[in-house]
Amino acid sequence: MLGPAFGDWPRDSPYGIRRTPDNQLVVDDGLLVDPTPGRGSLPKFQKDSGRTALYRNGELVAENVGAYGLLRAKMPVDEAAYRLETELDRASFAEVSTKVSVAWTFRSRHEAVSLPVALPLLAVRYSPALDAGYAAPAGRPFPIPIRVEHQPGSTGGRITGLAVQVSYDDGATWQPAPVRGGGQNWSASVTHPAGAGHVSLRATATDSNGGKVEQTILRAYLLRTAGLVKP
């Protein structure tokens, strides 16, 4: 299932979401990944529209309209509260993950280091049992295994909570999905309506350092059992 995730980049790599020694925010990651072996991350150019923006203490300080997962911004030396947002729309050509949005809340300050520092951002990764067409059975209960991860190489706090919501009408209405688990490993339980054609998922995860991620995937997967779709 296509959704936000981080690459496991070396510390000296220009990729990922990092703070450089000279206090630049560098955002360069795919953020639309299929965990199925052999599928991987989709190219950044496959989109209708996108946006990535950084807020510091509630004020917009940098924005890249037309691109998702790409941004450069100056960060002050002193500690501040940040909100990093990125969104992607690909509804004109894709049937799954037609619109994806992520917002991270975190704090950051200058560190006396010689290599970029991976920011302690969270991702909620779903791994439901889907067929080759990104579809699940309709009209029955369905478990969704979930893994909550920090960006590799970062020093995030202990994961303290996860809430998941599900929609069957492209996000017009949402209902809570019961979750179980803790730490990195969770699961959600949903019951697919017999007449629905797709499932959207919205999640919020938090950690003990005050970090938070809010992410939404419209048409995360389909509800049918045959036919291939365009990923």
URTAUR-V984076 format. One record per residue. N is the residue number from 1. RES is the residue in three letters. PHI is phi in radians with two decimals (NA if undefined). PSI is psi as a letter, one per 30 degrees, with the letter a starting at -180 (NA if undefined). BURIAL is + if it has 9 or more other ideal C-beta (glycine too) atoms within 8 Angstrom, else -. Layout:
# URTAUR-V984076
n=N res=RES phi=PHI psi=PSI burial=BURIAL
n=N res=RES phi=PHI psi=PSI burial=BURIAL
This chain:
# URTAUR-V984076
n=1 res=MET phi=NA psi=k burial=+
n=2 res=LEU phi=-1.38 psi=k burial=+
n=3 res=GLY phi=-2.87 psi=l burial=+
n=4 res=PRO phi=-1.12 psi=k burial=+
n=5 res=ALA phi=-2.84 psi=l burial=+
n=6 res=PHE phi=-1.94 psi=k burial=+
n=7 res=GLY phi=-1.37 psi=k burial=+
n=8 res=ASP phi=-1.63 psi=i burial=-
n=9 res=TRP phi=-1.58 psi=k burial=+
n=10 res=PRO phi=-1.06 psi=l burial=-
n=11 res=ARG phi=-1.09 psi=e burial=-
n=12 res=ASP phi=-1.58 psi=g burial=-
n=13 res=SER phi=-1.36 psi=k burial=-
n=14 res=PRO phi=-1.39 psi=f burial=-
n=15 res=TYR phi=-1.71 psi=l burial=-
n=16 res=GLY phi=1.79 psi=a burial=+
n=17 res=ILE phi=-2.18 psi=j burial=+
n=18 res=ARG phi=-2.40 psi=l burial=+
n=19 res=ARG phi=-1.90 psi=k burial=+
n=20 res=THR phi=-1.46 psi=l burial=+
n=21 res=PRO phi=-1.02 psi=f burial=-
n=22 res=ASP phi=-1.66 psi=g burial=-
n=23 res=ASN phi=1.15 psi=h burial=+
n=24 res=GLN phi=-1.91 psi=k burial=+
n=25 res=LEU phi=-1.49 psi=k burial=+
n=26 res=VAL phi=-2.08 psi=j burial=+
n=27 res=VAL phi=-1.99 psi=j burial=+
n=28 res=ASP phi=-2.72 psi=i burial=+
n=29 res=ASP phi=-2.65 psi=l burial=+
n=30 res=GLY phi=-1.17 psi=e burial=+
n=31 res=LEU phi=1.06 psi=g burial=+
n=32 res=LEU phi=-2.49 psi=j burial=+
n=33 res=VAL phi=-2.17 psi=k burial=+
n=34 res=ASP phi=-1.84 psi=j burial=+
n=35 res=PRO phi=-1.26 psi=f burial=-
n=36 res=THR phi=-1.11 psi=k burial=-
n=37 res=PRO phi=-0.95 psi=k burial=-
n=38 res=GLY phi=1.63 psi=f burial=-
n=39 res=ARG phi=-1.72 psi=e burial=-
n=40 res=GLY phi=1.23 psi=a burial=-
n=41 res=SER phi=-1.49 psi=k burial=+
n=42 res=LEU phi=-1.50 psi=k burial=+
n=43 res=PRO phi=-1.05 psi=k burial=-
n=44 res=LYS phi=-1.15 psi=f burial=+
n=45 res=PHE phi=-1.37 psi=f burial=-
n=46 res=GLN phi=-1.46 psi=i burial=-
n=47 res=LYS phi=-2.83 psi=l burial=+
n=48 res=ASP phi=-1.58 psi=e burial=-
n=49 res=SER phi=-2.72 psi=l burial=-
n=50 res=GLY phi=-2.80 psi=l burial=+
n=51 res=ARG phi=-2.81 psi=k burial=+
n=52 res=THR phi=-2.36 psi=k burial=+
n=53 res=ALA phi=-2.55 psi=k burial=+
n=54 res=LEU phi=-2.09 psi=k burial=+
n=55 res=TYR phi=-2.02 psi=k burial=+
n=56 res=ARG phi=-2.12 psi=k burial=+
n=57 res=ASN phi=0.89 psi=h burial=-
n=58 res=GLY phi=1.53 psi=f burial=-
n=59 res=GLU phi=-1.91 psi=k burial=-
n=60 res=LEU phi=-1.19 psi=k burial=-
n=61 res=VAL phi=-2.06 psi=f burial=-
n=62 res=ALA phi=-2.77 psi=k burial=+
n=63 res=GLU phi=-2.65 psi=k burial=+
n=64 res=ASN phi=-2.20 psi=j burial=+
n=65 res=VAL phi=-1.46 psi=k burial=-
n=66 res=GLY phi=1.79 psi=f burial=-
n=67 res=ALA phi=-2.34 psi=k burial=+
n=68 res=TYR phi=-2.02 psi=k burial=+
n=69 res=GLY phi=1.22 psi=g burial=+
n=70 res=LEU phi=-2.41 psi=k burial=+
n=71 res=LEU phi=-2.91 psi=k burial=+
n=72 res=ARG phi=-2.28 psi=k burial=-
n=73 res=ALA phi=-2.69 psi=k burial=+
n=74 res=LYS phi=-1.43 psi=k burial=-
n=75 res=MET phi=-2.04 psi=k burial=+
n=76 res=PRO phi=-1.23 psi=l burial=-
n=77 res=VAL phi=-1.15 psi=e burial=-
n=78 res=ASP phi=-1.19 psi=l burial=-
n=79 res=GLU phi=-1.13 psi=k burial=-
n=80 res=ALA phi=-2.61 psi=l burial=+
n=81 res=ALA phi=-1.61 psi=k burial=+
n=82 res=TYR phi=-2.17 psi=l burial=+
n=83 res=ARG phi=-2.34 psi=j burial=+
n=84 res=LEU phi=-1.94 psi=k burial=+
n=85 res=GLU phi=-2.08 psi=k burial=+
n=86 res=THR phi=-2.53 psi=k burial=+
n=87 res=GLU phi=-2.54 psi=l burial=+
n=88 res=LEU phi=-2.49 psi=k burial=+
n=89 res=ASP phi=-2.12 psi=k burial=+
n=90 res=ARG phi=-2.46 psi=h burial=+
n=91 res=ALA phi=-1.21 psi=f burial=+
n=92 res=SER phi=-1.28 psi=f burial=-
n=93 res=PHE phi=-2.29 psi=f burial=-
n=94 res=ALA phi=-1.98 psi=l burial=+
n=95 res=GLU phi=-1.80 psi=f burial=-
n=96 res=VAL phi=-2.18 psi=l burial=+
n=97 res=SER phi=0.84 psi=h burial=+
n=98 res=THR phi=-1.26 psi=f burial=+
n=99 res=LYS phi=-2.54 psi=k burial=+
n=100 res=VAL phi=-2.22 psi=k burial=+
n=101 res=SER phi=-2.38 psi=k burial=+
n=102 res=VAL phi=-2.41 psi=k burial=+
n=103 res=ALA phi=-2.36 psi=k burial=+
n=104 res=TRP phi=-1.89 psi=k burial=+
n=105 res=THR phi=-1.96 psi=k burial=+
n=106 res=PHE phi=-2.79 psi=l burial=+
n=107 res=ARG phi=-2.03 psi=k burial=+
n=108 res=SER phi=-2.67 psi=l burial=+
n=109 res=ARG phi=-2.59 psi=l burial=-
n=110 res=HIS phi=-1.09 psi=k burial=-
n=111 res=GLU phi=-2.18 psi=k burial=-
n=112 res=ALA phi=-1.40 psi=i burial=-
n=113 res=VAL phi=-2.32 psi=l burial=-
n=114 res=SER phi=-1.80 psi=f burial=-
n=115 res=LEU phi=-2.18 psi=l burial=-
n=116 res=PRO phi=-1.01 psi=k burial=+
n=117 res=VAL phi=-1.86 psi=k burial=+
n=118 res=ALA phi=-1.22 psi=k burial=+
n=119 res=LEU phi=-1.28 psi=k burial=+
n=120 res=PRO phi=-1.40 psi=i burial=+
n=121 res=LEU phi=-1.66 psi=l burial=+
n=122 res=LEU phi=-1.84 psi=l burial=+
n=123 res=ALA phi=-2.39 psi=k burial=+
n=124 res=VAL phi=-1.81 psi=j burial=+
n=125 res=ARG phi=-1.97 psi=k burial=+
n=126 res=TYR phi=-1.69 psi=k burial=+
n=127 res=SER phi=-2.43 psi=i burial=+
n=128 res=PRO phi=-1.24 psi=l burial=+
n=129 res=ALA phi=-1.43 psi=j burial=-
n=130 res=LEU phi=-1.85 psi=l burial=+
n=131 res=ASP phi=-1.44 psi=a burial=-
n=132 res=ALA phi=-1.11 psi=f burial=-
n=133 res=GLY phi=-1.71 psi=g burial=+
n=134 res=TYR phi=0.99 psi=h burial=+
n=135 res=ALA phi=-2.21 psi=l burial=+
n=136 res=ALA phi=-2.23 psi=l burial=+
n=137 res=PRO phi=-1.17 psi=k burial=-
n=138 res=ALA phi=-1.54 psi=l burial=+
n=139 res=GLY phi=1.29 psi=g burial=-
n=140 res=ARG phi=-2.73 psi=l burial=-
n=141 res=PRO phi=-1.10 psi=l burial=-
n=142 res=PHE phi=-2.60 psi=k burial=+
n=143 res=PRO phi=-1.51 psi=k burial=-
n=144 res=ILE phi=-2.20 psi=j burial=+
n=145 res=PRO phi=-1.12 psi=k burial=+
n=146 res=ILE phi=-2.37 psi=k burial=+
n=147 res=ARG phi=-2.15 psi=k burial=+
n=148 res=VAL phi=-1.78 psi=k burial=+
n=149 res=GLU phi=-2.21 psi=k burial=+
n=150 res=HIS phi=-1.51 psi=l burial=+
n=151 res=GLN phi=-0.99 psi=k burial=+
n=152 res=PRO phi=-0.96 psi=k burial=+
n=153 res=GLY phi=1.53 psi=f burial=-
n=154 res=SER phi=-1.63 psi=l burial=+
n=155 res=THR phi=-2.07 psi=i burial=-
n=156 res=GLY phi=-1.30 psi=l burial=+
n=157 res=GLY phi=-1.39 psi=a burial=+
n=158 res=ARG phi=-1.16 psi=k burial=-
n=159 res=ILE phi=-1.24 psi=k burial=+
n=160 res=THR phi=-1.94 psi=f burial=-
n=161 res=GLY phi=-2.98 psi=l burial=-
n=162 res=LEU phi=-2.56 psi=k burial=+
n=163 res=ALA phi=-2.23 psi=k burial=+
n=164 res=VAL phi=-2.23 psi=k burial=+
n=165 res=GLN phi=-2.20 psi=l burial=+
n=166 res=VAL phi=-2.23 psi=k burial=+
n=167 res=SER phi=-2.38 psi=k burial=+
n=168 res=TYR phi=-2.03 psi=g burial=+
n=169 res=ASP phi=-2.35 psi=h burial=-
n=170 res=ASP phi=1.05 psi=h burial=-
n=171 res=GLY phi=1.47 psi=g burial=+
n=172 res=ALA phi=-1.15 psi=e burial=-
n=173 res=THR phi=-2.37 psi=l burial=-
n=174 res=TRP phi=-2.26 psi=l burial=-
n=175 res=GLN phi=-2.40 psi=k burial=-
n=176 res=PRO phi=-1.18 psi=k burial=-
n=177 res=ALA phi=-1.91 psi=k burial=+
n=178 res=PRO phi=-1.02 psi=k burial=-
n=179 res=VAL phi=-2.15 psi=k burial=+
n=180 res=ARG phi=-2.32 psi=l burial=-
n=181 res=GLY phi=2.13 psi=a burial=+
n=182 res=GLY phi=3.13 psi=l burial=-
n=183 res=GLY phi=1.08 psi=b burial=-
n=184 res=GLN phi=-1.51 psi=f burial=-
n=185 res=ASN phi=-1.92 psi=k burial=+
n=186 res=TRP phi=-2.40 psi=l burial=+
n=187 res=SER phi=-2.62 psi=k burial=+
n=188 res=ALA phi=-2.02 psi=l burial=+
n=189 res=SER phi=-2.08 psi=k burial=+
n=190 res=VAL phi=-2.27 psi=l burial=+
n=191 res=THR phi=-2.13 psi=j burial=-
n=192 res=HIS phi=-1.26 psi=k burial=+
n=193 res=PRO phi=-1.12 psi=k burial=+
n=194 res=ALA phi=-1.15 psi=e burial=-
n=195 res=GLY phi=-1.70 psi=g burial=-
n=196 res=ALA phi=-1.42 psi=l burial=+
n=197 res=GLY phi=-1.96 psi=f burial=-
n=198 res=HIS phi=-2.79 psi=l burial=+
n=199 res=VAL phi=-2.24 psi=k burial=+
n=200 res=SER phi=-1.90 psi=k burial=+
n=201 res=LEU phi=-2.25 psi=k burial=+
n=202 res=ARG phi=-2.30 psi=k burial=+
n=203 res=ALA phi=-2.47 psi=l burial=+
n=204 res=THR phi=-2.30 psi=k burial=+
n=205 res=ALA phi=-2.21 psi=k burial=+
n=206 res=THR phi=-2.34 psi=l burial=+
n=207 res=ASP phi=-2.27 psi=l burial=+
n=208 res=SER phi=-1.28 psi=f burial=-
n=209 res=ASN phi=-1.65 psi=g burial=-
n=210 res=GLY phi=1.55 psi=g burial=+
n=211 res=GLY phi=-1.27 psi=k burial=+
n=212 res=LYS phi=-2.60 psi=k burial=+
n=213 res=VAL phi=-2.22 psi=k burial=+
n=214 res=GLU phi=-2.16 psi=j burial=+
n=215 res=GLN phi=-2.36 psi=k burial=+
n=216 res=THR phi=-2.30 psi=k burial=+
n=217 res=ILE phi=-2.20 psi=j burial=+
n=218 res=LEU phi=-1.42 psi=k burial=+
n=219 res=ARG phi=0.93 psi=h burial=+
n=220 res=ALA phi=-1.04 psi=e burial=+
n=221 res=TYR phi=-2.72 psi=l burial=+
n=222 res=LEU phi=-1.76 psi=l burial=+
n=223 res=LEU phi=-2.08 psi=i burial=+
n=224 res=ARG phi=-2.87 psi=l burial=+
n=225 res=THR phi=-2.03 psi=f burial=-
n=226 res=ALA phi=-2.40 psi=l burial=-
n=227 res=GLY phi=1.65 psi=k burial=-
n=228 res=LEU phi=-1.69 psi=l burial=-
n=229 res=VAL phi=-2.15 psi=l burial=+
n=230 res=LYS phi=-1.52 psi=j burial=-
n=231 res=PRO phi=-1.34 psi=NA burial=+
